[in-house]
Amino acid sequence: MSVHDTQNPETREDALAAAVDAVRGGGLIVLPTDTVYGIGADAFTPQAVQDLLEAKGRGRDTPPPVLIGDHAVLMALATDLPEYVEDLAEALWPGALTIILTAQPSLTWDLGETRGTVALRMPEDETALELLRRTGPLAVSSANRHGKPAATSVLDAATQLGDAVEVYLDGGAARIGASSTILDATVTPAEIVREGAITKQQIIDVVGDIFTAPEPSEEEDAAGEQGEDGEPGTSTESAEGASDAAPAGEADGDAPSVLDLPSEPELESVPQGPAETPLAAPGEDAAVPSDVAPSTSEPSTAEASTAGSSGSGSPASEPSTSGSTAAAPEDRPDDGPARPELMPG
């Protein structure tokens, strides 16, 4: 463990060089920021990040934020940025605002259980910025043990972390002395996960109210009540309800339903050949051509008598209309981003 003074111009360069060497070697450092002192490690060295969490007494479920030294790094580490994020970064970075974003999926790092997110911040401290420009992104959490107050001086940090840290950079008392504000930009509307040095009103003053879901306009309300052709009452929901209420085929009038089928079979389905009629005498054949329709004249007394004795059941040729159709069950096919370590720099 070594302590280096960054306030003295004569020792500043040596102090920064020692910190850079420690980071590149996979070690931990303590650095000053504008908010509180932070414990840092190379964001792309998984073992160093794990050592950072152990030094604080934290688990992988509280991944540390990542500090960057340039606005351009934002686009390299995050993707799918809401429109307001760049405006916020332009106005409030460097500064005490940490923004949770969707991480670039191609990044080869392991910050813990981030669920695909990353919390980014650009601190307003010249020593920290100069270091970050040399090392690249650093995983940085507040320099204190879990449950203890955040360190506002290098002595506070050294008292809590001791030999777990290789290099301590002494930049004097932290200028702000309070943690950064954490804004979750992966949800809509945006949420403040932790209130810190940047107020909600400051954010609203820059990008407007991103914390309230916009109400639908009158045009959107009207569109929701109309169908695709703009006719009232023809929404998808109404159309589906109508199709469930009426049997298939009745709605368009062209395809007959089961109840529309004729009660007698078509003539061409009747076997061809001679057949006896009720008027034929026993043993006497009366051939009836298959293409001649039955007479429409009134039946004789004998015909009526014969028809009356045929029984009261339904004709065998009439199809049954009983039966049911079983509706198939409807297939009915959410986990928010992990919150980062709540005590960063």
C-alpha positions in Angstrom: 0.0 0.0 0.0 1.3 3.4 -0.9 -0.1 7.0 -0.7 0.6 9.6 -3.4 -0.1 13.3 -3.3 -1.7 14.6 -6.5 -2.1 18.2 -5.2 1.7 18.8 -5.4 2.7 19.6 -9.0 6.1 18.0 -8.3 4.7 14.6 -7.3 1.5 14.6 -9.4 3.0 12.9 -12.4 4.6 10.1 -10.3 1.3 9.6 -8.5 -0.6 9.2 -11.7 2.0 6.8 -13.2 1.9 4.7 -10.0 -1.9 4.5 -10.3 -1.8 3.5 -14.0 0.7 0.8 -13.3 -1.5 -0.6 -10.5 -4.6 -0.7 -12.7 -2.8 -2.4 -15.6 -1.4 -4.9 -13.2 -4.9 -5.8 -12.0 -4.6 -4.0 -8.7 -7.0 -1.7 -6.9 -6.6 2.0 -6.4 -8.4 4.8 -4.5 -8.9 8.0 -6.4 -10.5 11.4 -5.6 -13.6 12.4 -7.5 -15.9 15.5 -7.3 -18.4 13.6 -5.1 -16.6 11.2 -2.8 -13.5 9.1 -2.9 -13.8 5.9 -5.0 -12.2 2.5 -5.2 -11.3 1.6 -8.7 -10.2 -1.3 -10.9 -9.8 -2.0 -14.6 -13.4 -2.5 -15.9 -12.2 -5.1 -18.4 -10.3 -7.3 -15.8 -12.9 -9.5 -14.2 -10.7 -10.6 -11.3 -9.9 -7.0 -10.5 -13.6 -6.2 -10.4 -14.2 -9.2 -8.1 -11.4 -8.0 -5.8 -13.1 -4.6 -5.7 -16.4 -6.1 -4.6 -14.7 -8.2 -1.9 -12.7 -5.2 -0.6 -16.0 -3.4 0.0 -17.8 -6.5 1.3 -20.3 -6.5 -1.6 -21.6 -9.3 -3.8 -22.1 -9.6 -7.5 -25.7 -8.5 -7.2 -24.4 -4.9 -6.7 -22.2 -4.2 -9.8 -20.1 -1.0 -9.7 -20.6 1.9 -12.0 -18.1 2.7 -14.6 -16.3 6.1 -14.8 -15.2 7.5 -18.2 -12.9 10.4 -19.1 -14.5 11.5 -22.4 -18.0 12.0 -23.8 -17.1 9.8 -26.8 -16.7 6.7 -24.7 -20.4 6.9 -23.9 -21.3 5.7 -27.4 -18.7 2.9 -27.2 -20.0 1.4 -24.0 -23.8 1.9 -24.3 -26.4 1.3 -27.0 -30.1 2.1 -27.6 -29.8 5.5 -26.0 -33.0 7.4 -25.4 -32.9 10.7 -27.3 -32.5 12.8 -24.1 -29.3 11.0 -22.9 -26.8 12.8 -25.1 -28.3 16.2 -24.1 -28.0 15.3 -20.5 -24.4 14.2 -20.9 -23.6 17.4 -22.8 -25.1 19.6 -20.1 -24.3 17.8 -16.9 -21.0 15.9 -17.6 -18.5 16.1 -16.1 -20.7 16.1 -13.1 -22.5 14.2 -10.4 -24.9 12.3 -12.6 -24.7 8.5 -13.1 -26.8 7.2 -16.0 -27.9 3.5 -16.2 -28.0 2.5 -19.9 -28.1 -0.7 -22.0 -24.6 -2.0 -22.4 -23.0 -2.8 -25.7 -23.5 -6.6 -26.1 -20.0 -7.0 -27.6 -18.2 -5.8 -24.5 -15.9 -8.4 -22.9 -16.2 -7.5 -19.3 -17.8 -8.9 -16.1 -19.1 -6.3 -13.7 -21.4 -8.6 -11.9 -25.1 -9.3 -12.3 -25.9 -6.2 -14.5 -28.6 -7.9 -16.7 -27.1 -6.2 -19.7 -26.9 -2.7 -18.3 -24.1 -0.3 -17.3 -24.1 2.7 -15.1 -21.8 5.5 -16.6 -20.5 8.7 -15.2 -17.9 11.3 -16.1 -16.6 12.9 -12.8 -15.8 16.6 -12.5 -12.3 16.2 -11.1 -9.1 16.9 -13.0 -7.1 14.2 -11.4 -9.7 11.6 -12.0 -10.2 12.6 -15.6 -6.5 12.6 -16.3 -6.2 9.1 -14.9 -9.2 7.8 -16.8 -7.8 9.1 -20.1 -4.7 7.0 -19.4 -6.3 3.8 -18.1 -9.6 3.8 -20.0 -12.9 3.0 -18.3 -12.6 2.1 -14.6 -15.1 0.2 -12.4 -15.4 2.6 -9.5 -17.5 2.3 -6.3 -17.4 4.5 -3.2 -14.2 3.9 -1.1 -15.8 2.4 2.0 -16.8 -0.9 3.5 -20.4 -2.0 3.0 -22.7 -0.2 5.5 -20.1 2.4 6.4 -20.1 6.2 5.4 -18.6 7.1 2.1 -15.0 8.4 2.3 -14.6 12.1 1.7 -10.8 12.0 2.3 -8.0 9.6 1.5 -7.6 9.0 5.2 -11.2 7.9 5.5 -10.7 5.5 2.6 -7.4 4.0 3.9 -8.9 3.5 7.4 -11.7 1.3 5.9 -10.0 -0.5 3.0 -6.3 -0.8 4.2 -4.0 -3.2 2.4 -6.7 -4.3 0.0 -5.8 -1.3 -2.1 -2.4 -1.0 -3.8 -2.3 2.8 -4.5 -4.0 5.7 -2.8 -4.2 9.0 -4.6 -4.6 12.0 -2.2 -6.5 14.8 -3.8 -7.6 16.6 -0.6 -11.1 16.8 0.7 -13.9 15.8 -1.7 -15.4 19.0 -3.2 -19.1 17.9 -3.0 -19.0 15.3 -0.3 -22.2 13.7 -1.4 -22.9 10.8 -3.8 -24.0 11.2 -7.4 -27.6 11.0 -8.6 -28.4 7.7 -10.4 -30.8 8.0 -13.3 -32.2 4.8 -14.8 -32.7 5.5 -18.6 -33.4 1.9 -19.5 -37.1 2.3 -18.4 -39.9 4.5 -19.7 -40.6 6.9 -18.0 -37.1 7.3 -16.6 -36.6 6.8 -12.9 -34.2 8.3 -10.3 -32.8 5.3 -8.5 -30.8 7.4 -6.0 -31.1 11.1 -5.3 -27.8 12.8 -4.9 -25.9 15.9 -5.8 -28.0 16.5 -9.0 -31.6 17.3 -8.4 -34.6 16.1 -10.4 -35.5 19.6 -11.3 -32.0 20.2 -12.8 -32.6 17.2 -15.1 -36.0 18.5 -16.1 -34.6 21.9 -16.8 -32.2 20.3 -19.3 -34.4 17.8 -21.1 -38.0 18.3 -19.9 -40.1 16.0 -17.8 -38.9 12.5 -18.6 -40.3 11.1 -15.4 -44.0 11.2 -16.5 -45.4 9.0 -19.2 -46.9 11.2 -22.0 -50.7 11.2 -22.3 -52.1 10.1 -25.6 -53.1 12.9 -27.9 -56.7 13.4 -29.2 -55.7 12.0 -32.6 -54.3 8.8 -30.9 -57.5 8.4 -28.9 -59.6 8.7 -32.0 -57.4 6.3 -33.9 -57.9 3.7 -31.2 -61.6 3.9 -31.6 -61.6 3.4 -35.3 -60.7 0.5 -37.5 -58.1 0.3 -40.3 -60.5 2.0 -42.7 -61.3 4.8 -40.2 -64.9 3.6 -39.6 -66.1 3.6 -36.0 -66.8 0.3 -34.4 -64.6 -1.7 -36.7 -61.6 -2.2 -34.3 -59.8 -5.6 -34.2 -61.4 -6.4 -30.9 -64.9 -5.8 -32.3 -64.3 -7.8 -35.4 -63.0 -10.7 -33.4 -66.0 -10.6 -31.1 -68.3 -10.7 -34.2 -66.5 -13.7 -35.6 -67.0 -15.6 -32.4 -70.7 -14.8 -32.2 -71.7 -15.9 -35.7 -71.0 -19.3 -37.3 -68.4 -19.4 -40.1 -70.0 -18.6 -43.5 -73.0 -16.6 -42.2 -71.1 -13.4 -42.1 -70.2 -13.3 -45.8 -73.3 -15.0 -47.2 -71.5 -17.0 -49.9 -70.4 -20.1 -48.1 -73.5 -22.0 -46.6 -73.3 -23.2 -43.0 -74.3 -26.7 -42.0 -77.9 -25.5 -41.5 -78.1 -24.3 -45.1 -77.4 -27.7 -46.7 -80.4 -29.2 -48.7 -82.4 -31.9 -46.9 -82.5 -34.1 -50.0 -79.4 -35.5 -51.7 -78.5 -34.3 -55.2 -79.9 -36.4 -58.1 -76.5 -37.4 -59.4 -75.9 -39.1 -56.1 -78.9 -41.5 -56.5 -77.9 -44.9 -58.0 -79.1 -45.3 -61.6 -81.5 -48.2 -62.6 -85.1 -49.3 -62.4 -87.1 -48.8 -59.2 -90.5 -49.9 -58.1 -93.1 -47.2 -57.4 -96.1 -47.3 -55.1 -98.4 -47.4 -58.2 -96.8 -50.5 -59.7 -98.6 -53.8 -59.3 -96.9 -56.7 -57.6 -94.4 -58.3 -59.9 -94.8 -55.5 -62.5 -91.7 -53.4 -63.2 -92.2 -49.7 -63.8 -88.9 -48.2 -64.9 -88.5 -44.5 -64.1 -85.8 -42.7 -66.0 -83.2 -41.1 -63.6 -83.3 -37.8 -65.4 -87.1 -37.3 -65.1 -88.2 -35.3 -62.0 -91.2 -36.7 -60.0 -94.6 -35.4 -61.0 -95.9 -32.4 -59.2 -99.6 -33.3 -59.6 -101.7 -34.2 -56.5 -101.1 -37.8 -55.3 -103.8 -40.3 -55.7 -105.7 -41.8 -52.8 -103.4 -44.9 -53.0 -100.3 -42.7 -52.9 -101.6 -40.8 -49.8 -102.4 -44.1 -48.1 -99.0 -45.5 -48.9 -97.3 -42.2 -47.7 -99.3 -42.2 -44.5 -98.1 -45.7 -43.6 -94.4 -44.9 -44.0 -94.0 -43.8 -40.3 -93.3 -40.6 -38.5 -89.5 -40.6 -38.3 -87.2 -38.1 -40.0 -86.2 -39.0 -43.6 -83.0 -41.0 -43.6 -81.5 -38.7 -46.2 -81.7 -35.6 -44.0 -78.3 -35.0 -42.5 -77.9 -34.6 -38.7 -77.3 -31.1 -37.4 -76.2 -32.2 -34.0 -72.6 -31.9 -32.7 -70.3 -29.3 -31.1 -67.1 -27.5 -31.9 -64.5 -27.4 -29.0 -62.7 -24.1 -29.0 -58.9 -24.5 -28.7 -57.4 -22.9 -25.5 -55.9 -19.5 -26.2 -52.2 -19.5 -25.9 -51.1 -16.7 -23.6 -47.5 -16.6 -23.9 -41.4 -8.9 -18.0 -37.6 -8.3 -15.3 -36.1 -4.9 -14.9 -32.5 -4.0 -15.2 -30.2 -4.7 -12.3 -29.5 -1.7 -10.1 -25.8 -0.8 -10.0 -23.9 -0.2 -6.8 -25.6 2.6 -5.1 -22.6 4.3 -3.6 -20.3 5.4 -6.5 -18.3 8.4 -7.1 
